[in-house]
Amino acid sequence: MARNSSKDFFISYNHVDREWAEWIAWHLEDAGYHVIMRDWDFRPGSNFVLQVQKASQEAKRTILVLSSNSSNASFSQAEWAATFRNDPNGVQELLIPVRVHTCEPEGLLGSLVDINLIGCDEQEAKEKLLEGVKSGSRHKPLHAPQFPKHTIRIQPRFPTSPDLTRQPQVSSSSSRVRASVSHRSLPPSDTILPPRSDSEHSIASSESDSNAPSPRVRRQAKRSRTTSQTWLIFLGAGMFATMIVWVIGSFTLAWGIDRYNDLRYGTPRTFQTDAWVGHNEQSNRPSHFIVTNYRRQIVVCELEGGDARKIVIYSTAIPMNEDTTPATLTFRDTNNDGKPDMVITVHFSSGNRDYIFLNNGSTFDSSPLQVSF
């Protein structure tokens, strides 16, 4: 299929990975590329399927935000599948996966070389992204690699027999006896040696007694071993008890926060407020706002001028497993245009996150233009 090639890239992503998609699109356009992105270019009222078809035809290449969520989005699969059909061998590099989370792509995606941003800081991720999208570029380093260090294997020494001529240190009386014995000629191996005398037995016994530790030393060594073992037992028991207290405390704190949110926000989590935002407020009544966390979708209902017949709905998605997270509303001028913007604050357990909807005078933008942490 012939491509119009008016745009450089079309960003394909699951809505859960929208923050990564916006970051990639912004830096590509900052580097001079022309990008098509759903949240930026698909306007309200347009046909989504036709917009996807148009984007796949206009863009030279497609960037797939690759994560564990990629296989759960039917539309994003259709987006990259159309590009894959035009370049199944990857010769033209029309489909470029950008891995942002740990995952193992299956099927056709497993054969494509991706741009891996996992574990990178922002500057390193930006450099890898811009270098990876250059068509036909080599990833040769700018500086010479460091010279590899040789691993020298030391051959172990061949074990030898112990020195049979070495004699243990003995007392002076024993030395004189052994010296006199050493001057005698050694009998042949088949000669029967005479039995030891009583004096030789007493010398050998005194030598063994002098090398053995005293009872006091043995008692001190035993006491030291017992003390060290006792401290290890106390230390292990203390660490185990601390871990149990921490687990119970964390569970109790989470349970208490949920019960507090049940009493304050209800189920599903709901918050209401009034504000003057300049939307059909001729009756001198402020607009009424209702924000609800409905199945991980933050839904805001605006009753313009407090009139239930003039209702506008806004929504944005939040991460999974956040069904009971409350959200509140504030209004402030974030872009210094004199109009109050709508700020949705989602109170995650890890910290608050603000979703900002800019005020254009008659309504708010359909999607948050900026997300601040």
C-alpha positions as CSV (number, residue, x, y, z in Angstrom):
1,M,0.0,0.0,0.0
2,A,1.4,3.4,-1.0
3,R,2.0,5.8,1.9
4,N,1.4,9.5,1.8
5,S,4.3,10.0,4.3
6,S,3.1,13.4,5.6
7,K,3.9,12.2,9.1
8,D,6.9,10.4,10.5
9,F,5.4,8.3,13.3
10,F,2.1,7.0,14.5
11,I,2.1,6.1,18.2
12,S,0.2,2.9,19.0
13,Y,-0.5,2.1,22.7
14,N,-2.9,0.8,25.3
15,H,-4.6,3.6,27.3
16,V,-2.9,2.3,30.5
17,D,0.5,3.3,28.9
18,R,-0.7,6.7,27.8
19,E,1.9,8.5,30.0
20,W,4.7,6.7,28.2
21,A,3.1,7.4,24.9
22,E,2.9,11.1,25.6
23,W,6.5,11.2,26.8
24,I,7.7,9.4,23.6
25,A,5.6,11.6,21.3
26,W,6.7,14.8,22.9
27,H,10.4,14.1,22.7
28,L,10.1,12.9,19.1
29,E,8.4,16.2,18.1
30,D,10.9,18.1,20.1
31,A,13.6,16.5,18.0
32,G,11.9,17.6,14.8
33,Y,9.7,14.6,13.9
34,H,6.0,14.8,13.0
35,V,3.9,12.5,15.2
36,I,0.3,11.3,15.2
37,M,-1.1,10.4,18.7
38,R,-4.7,9.5,19.5
39,D,-5.1,11.8,22.6
40,W,-3.6,14.8,20.7
41,D,-5.0,14.4,17.1
42,F,-8.3,12.4,17.4
43,R,-10.8,15.1,18.1
44,P,-14.2,14.6,19.8
45,G,-17.0,13.6,17.3
46,S,-14.6,12.0,14.8
47,N,-14.8,8.3,13.8
48,F,-12.1,6.4,15.7
49,V,-11.7,3.6,13.3
50,L,-11.4,5.9,10.3
51,Q,-8.9,8.1,12.2
52,V,-6.7,5.0,12.9
53,Q,-6.8,4.0,9.2
54,K,-5.9,7.5,8.2
55,A,-3.0,7.7,10.7
56,S,-1.6,4.3,9.5
57,Q,-1.7,5.6,5.9
58,E,-0.2,9.0,6.6
59,A,2.6,7.9,8.9
60,K,5.8,6.5,7.5
61,R,6.4,4.3,10.5
62,T,4.6,3.0,13.6
63,I,5.9,3.0,17.2
64,L,4.4,0.4,19.5
65,V,4.6,1.1,23.2
66,L,5.4,-2.4,24.4
67,S,4.4,-3.6,27.8
68,S,2.4,-6.3,29.5
69,N,-0.8,-4.3,28.6
70,S,-0.1,-4.4,24.8
71,S,-1.8,-7.8,24.3
72,N,-5.0,-6.6,26.2
73,A,-5.9,-3.8,23.7
74,S,-7.7,-4.9,20.6
75,F,-7.4,-1.6,18.8
76,S,-3.7,-1.2,19.4
77,Q,-3.2,-4.7,18.0
78,A,-5.0,-3.7,14.8
79,E,-2.9,-0.6,14.5
80,W,0.5,-2.3,14.5
81,A,-0.8,-5.4,12.6
82,A,-1.5,-3.1,9.6
83,T,2.1,-1.9,9.6
84,F,3.5,-5.4,10.1
85,R,1.7,-6.6,7.0
86,N,3.6,-4.0,4.9
87,D,7.0,-5.0,6.3
88,P,6.8,-8.6,7.7
89,N,10.6,-9.1,7.4
90,G,11.5,-5.8,9.2
91,V,13.7,-4.6,6.3
92,Q,12.1,-1.1,6.1
93,E,11.9,-0.8,9.9
94,L,8.2,0.3,9.7
95,L,7.2,-1.1,13.1
96,I,9.4,-0.1,16.0
97,P,8.5,-1.6,19.4
98,V,9.6,0.5,22.5
99,R,9.7,-1.7,25.6
100,V,8.7,0.3,28.7
101,H,7.8,-2.5,31.2
102,T,9.1,-6.0,31.7
103,C,7.3,-8.4,29.4
104,E,7.8,-11.2,27.0
105,P,6.1,-10.5,23.7
106,E,4.6,-13.5,22.1
107,G,3.8,-14.4,18.4
108,L,5.0,-12.0,15.7
109,L,6.2,-9.3,18.1
110,G,8.7,-11.6,19.6
111,S,10.8,-11.6,16.4
112,L,11.3,-7.8,16.3
113,V,14.2,-6.0,17.9
114,D,12.9,-3.4,20.3
115,I,14.2,-0.2,21.9
116,N,14.5,-1.2,25.6
117,L,13.9,1.8,28.0
118,I,13.6,-0.4,31.2
119,G,15.8,0.7,34.0
120,C,16.9,3.9,32.2
121,D,16.8,7.4,33.7
122,E,15.1,10.1,31.6
123,Q,18.2,11.4,29.8
124,E,19.4,7.9,28.9
125,A,15.9,6.9,27.8
126,K,15.7,10.0,25.5
127,E,19.1,9.2,23.9
128,K,18.2,5.6,23.3
129,L,14.8,6.5,21.8
130,L,16.2,9.1,19.4
131,E,19.1,6.9,18.4
132,G,16.8,3.9,17.9
133,V,14.3,5.6,15.5
134,K,17.1,6.7,13.1
135,S,16.5,4.5,10.1
136,G,19.5,2.4,9.0
137,S,21.7,3.8,11.8
138,R,24.5,1.7,13.4
139,H,24.8,1.7,17.2
140,K,28.6,2.1,17.2
141,P,29.8,3.8,20.4
142,L,31.4,7.3,20.0
143,H,34.4,6.4,22.1
144,A,36.7,3.4,22.0
145,P,35.6,0.5,24.3
146,Q,37.7,-0.2,27.4
147,F,40.4,-2.9,26.9
148,P,39.1,-6.2,28.4
149,K,41.0,-7.4,31.4
150,H,42.6,-10.9,31.1
151,T,41.6,-13.5,33.6
152,I,44.8,-15.3,34.7
153,R,44.2,-18.8,36.0
154,I,46.7,-19.8,38.6
155,Q,47.4,-23.5,38.5
156,P,47.3,-25.1,42.0
157,R,50.5,-26.5,43.4
158,F,50.9,-30.2,43.4
159,P,50.5,-31.5,47.0
160,T,53.6,-33.0,48.5
161,S,54.1,-35.4,51.4
162,P,54.6,-33.8,54.8
163,D,58.2,-33.3,56.0
164,L,59.0,-36.4,58.0
165,T,62.1,-34.9,59.5
166,R,60.2,-32.1,61.3
167,Q,60.0,-32.9,65.0
168,P,57.7,-31.2,67.5
169,Q,59.0,-28.9,70.2
170,V,59.6,-30.8,73.4
171,S,61.0,-30.0,76.8
172,S,64.7,-29.9,77.5
173,S,64.7,-33.2,79.4
174,S,62.9,-34.9,76.5
175,S,65.3,-33.3,74.0
176,R,68.3,-34.8,75.8
177,V,66.7,-38.3,75.8
178,R,65.7,-38.1,72.0
179,A,69.2,-36.7,71.2
180,S,70.8,-39.7,72.8
181,V,68.4,-42.1,71.0
182,S,69.0,-40.4,67.6
183,H,72.7,-41.1,67.7
184,R,72.0,-44.8,67.8
185,S,71.8,-46.7,64.6
186,L,68.3,-47.5,63.4
187,P,67.6,-51.2,63.4
188,P,66.3,-52.9,60.2
189,S,62.6,-52.9,59.5
190,D,62.2,-56.5,60.4
191,T,64.0,-56.1,63.8
192,I,61.8,-56.3,66.9
193,L,62.4,-53.3,69.1
194,P,62.7,-53.7,72.8
195,P,59.8,-52.3,75.0
196,R,60.0,-48.8,76.3
197,S,61.4,-48.2,79.7
198,D,59.4,-46.6,82.5
199,S,61.4,-43.3,82.1
200,E,60.5,-43.1,78.4
201,H,56.8,-43.7,79.2
202,S,56.8,-40.9,81.8
203,I,58.5,-38.5,79.3
204,A,55.9,-39.2,76.6
205,S,53.1,-38.8,79.1
206,S,54.4,-35.5,80.3
207,E,54.7,-34.2,76.7
208,S,51.0,-35.0,76.0
209,D,49.9,-33.5,79.3
210,S,51.8,-30.3,78.5
211,N,50.1,-29.8,75.1
212,A,46.5,-30.4,76.3
213,P,44.5,-27.3,77.4
214,S,43.8,-26.8,81.1
215,P,40.3,-27.3,82.5
216,R,39.9,-23.5,83.1
217,V,40.7,-22.8,79.4
218,R,38.2,-25.5,78.3
219,R,35.5,-24.0,80.5
220,Q,36.0,-20.5,79.2
221,A,35.8,-21.7,75.6
222,K,32.6,-23.5,76.2
223,R,31.1,-20.5,78.0
224,S,32.0,-18.2,75.0
225,R,30.4,-20.6,72.5
226,T,27.2,-20.7,74.6
227,T,27.0,-16.9,74.9
228,S,27.4,-16.3,71.2
229,Q,24.7,-18.9,70.4
230,T,22.3,-17.2,72.9
231,W,22.8,-13.8,71.3
232,L,22.1,-15.3,67.9
233,I,18.8,-16.8,69.1
234,F,17.7,-13.4,70.7
235,L,18.6,-11.6,67.5
236,G,16.7,-13.9,65.2
237,A,13.6,-13.8,67.6
238,G,13.7,-10.0,67.6
239,M,13.9,-9.8,63.8
240,F,11.0,-12.2,63.4
241,A,8.9,-10.3,66.0
242,T,9.6,-7.0,64.2
243,M,8.5,-8.4,60.9
244,I,5.2,-9.7,62.4
245,V,4.5,-6.3,63.9
246,W,5.3,-4.5,60.6
247,V,2.9,-6.8,58.6
248,I,0.1,-6.5,61.1
249,G,0.6,-2.7,61.4
250,S,0.5,-2.3,57.6
251,F,-2.6,-4.4,57.2
252,T,-4.3,-2.5,60.1
253,L,-3.4,0.9,58.6
254,A,-4.7,0.0,55.1
255,W,-7.9,-1.3,56.6
256,G,-8.4,1.9,58.6
257,I,-7.8,4.1,55.6
258,D,-10.4,2.1,53.6
259,R,-13.0,2.4,56.4
260,Y,-12.3,6.2,56.7
261,N,-12.8,6.6,52.9
262,D,-16.0,4.6,53.1
263,L,-17.4,7.0,55.7
264,R,-16.2,10.1,53.9
265,Y,-16.6,9.3,50.1
266,G,-18.9,6.3,50.1
267,T,-18.8,3.4,47.5
268,P,-18.1,4.1,44.7
269,R,-15.9,7.0,45.9
270,T,-17.8,10.3,45.2
271,F,-17.0,14.0,45.8
272,Q,-19.1,17.1,45.1
273,T,-18.3,20.8,45.0
274,D,-19.5,24.1,43.5
275,A,-17.3,26.6,41.6
276,W,-17.5,29.6,39.4
277,V,-15.8,28.6,36.1
278,G,-17.6,30.9,33.6
279,H,-19.8,28.1,31.9
280,N,-23.4,29.3,31.4
281,E,-23.6,30.9,34.8
282,Q,-26.0,33.7,33.8
283,S,-28.4,32.8,36.6
284,N,-25.8,33.9,39.2
285,R,-25.5,30.3,40.4
286,P,-22.1,28.5,40.4
287,S,-21.6,25.3,38.4
288,H,-22.0,22.1,40.4
289,F,-19.4,19.3,40.0
290,I,-19.6,15.6,40.9
291,V,-16.5,13.4,40.6
292,T,-16.7,9.6,41.0
293,N,-14.2,6.7,40.8
294,Y,-16.2,4.2,38.8
295,R,-14.2,1.0,38.0
296,R,-10.9,2.8,37.7
297,Q,-12.4,5.6,35.6
298,I,-12.5,9.1,37.1
299,V,-15.8,10.5,35.8
300,V,-16.6,14.2,36.4
301,C,-20.2,15.5,35.8
302,E,-20.4,19.3,35.4
303,L,-23.9,20.9,35.8
304,E,-23.3,24.3,34.1
305,G,-24.8,27.1,36.2
306,G,-26.2,24.5,38.6
307,D,-28.7,23.5,35.8
308,A,-29.2,19.7,35.6
309,R,-30.3,20.1,32.0
310,K,-26.9,21.4,31.0
311,I,-24.6,18.5,31.9
312,V,-21.1,17.9,30.6
313,I,-19.1,14.7,31.4
314,Y,-15.3,14.3,31.5
315,S,-13.3,11.2,32.3
316,T,-9.8,9.8,32.6
317,A,-8.4,6.4,33.4
318,I,-6.2,5.5,36.4
319,P,-4.0,2.4,37.0
320,M,-5.5,-1.0,37.9
321,N,-6.3,-2.1,41.4
322,E,-7.3,1.4,42.4
323,D,-11.1,0.9,42.6
324,T,-11.4,2.4,46.1
325,T,-9.1,5.4,45.6
326,P,-10.9,8.7,46.2
327,A,-10.6,11.7,44.0
328,T,-11.3,15.4,44.8
329,L,-11.7,18.6,42.7
330,T,-10.0,22.0,42.9
331,F,-10.0,24.9,40.5
332,R,-7.0,27.2,39.8
333,D,-5.5,29.0,36.9
334,T,-2.6,26.7,35.9
335,N,-1.6,28.4,32.6
336,N,-2.1,32.0,33.6
337,D,-4.9,32.8,31.1
338,G,-7.3,34.2,33.6
339,K,-9.7,31.2,33.6
340,P,-9.9,28.6,36.4
341,D,-8.8,25.1,35.2
342,M,-10.2,21.9,36.7
343,V,-7.7,19.9,38.7
344,I,-8.6,16.3,39.6
345,T,-6.5,15.1,42.6
346,V,-6.4,11.3,42.9
347,H,-5.3,10.2,46.4
348,F,-3.2,7.1,45.7
349,S,-1.7,5.2,48.6
350,S,1.8,6.1,47.2
351,G,1.0,9.8,46.9
352,N,-1.4,12.3,45.2
353,R,-1.5,12.8,41.5
354,D,-3.1,15.7,39.7
355,Y,-5.0,15.5,36.3
356,I,-5.4,19.0,34.9
357,F,-8.2,19.9,32.4
358,L,-7.7,23.3,30.8
359,N,-10.6,25.8,30.7
360,N,-11.2,27.2,27.2
361,G,-13.9,29.6,28.3
362,S,-17.0,27.6,27.4
363,T,-16.0,24.1,28.6
364,F,-13.0,22.1,29.7
365,D,-10.7,20.1,27.3
366,S,-11.9,16.5,26.8
367,S,-8.6,15.0,28.0
368,P,-6.0,16.2,30.5
369,L,-3.3,18.2,28.8
370,Q,-0.9,17.9,31.6
371,V,-0.4,15.4,34.4
372,S,1.7,16.5,37.4
373,F,3.1,14.4,40.2
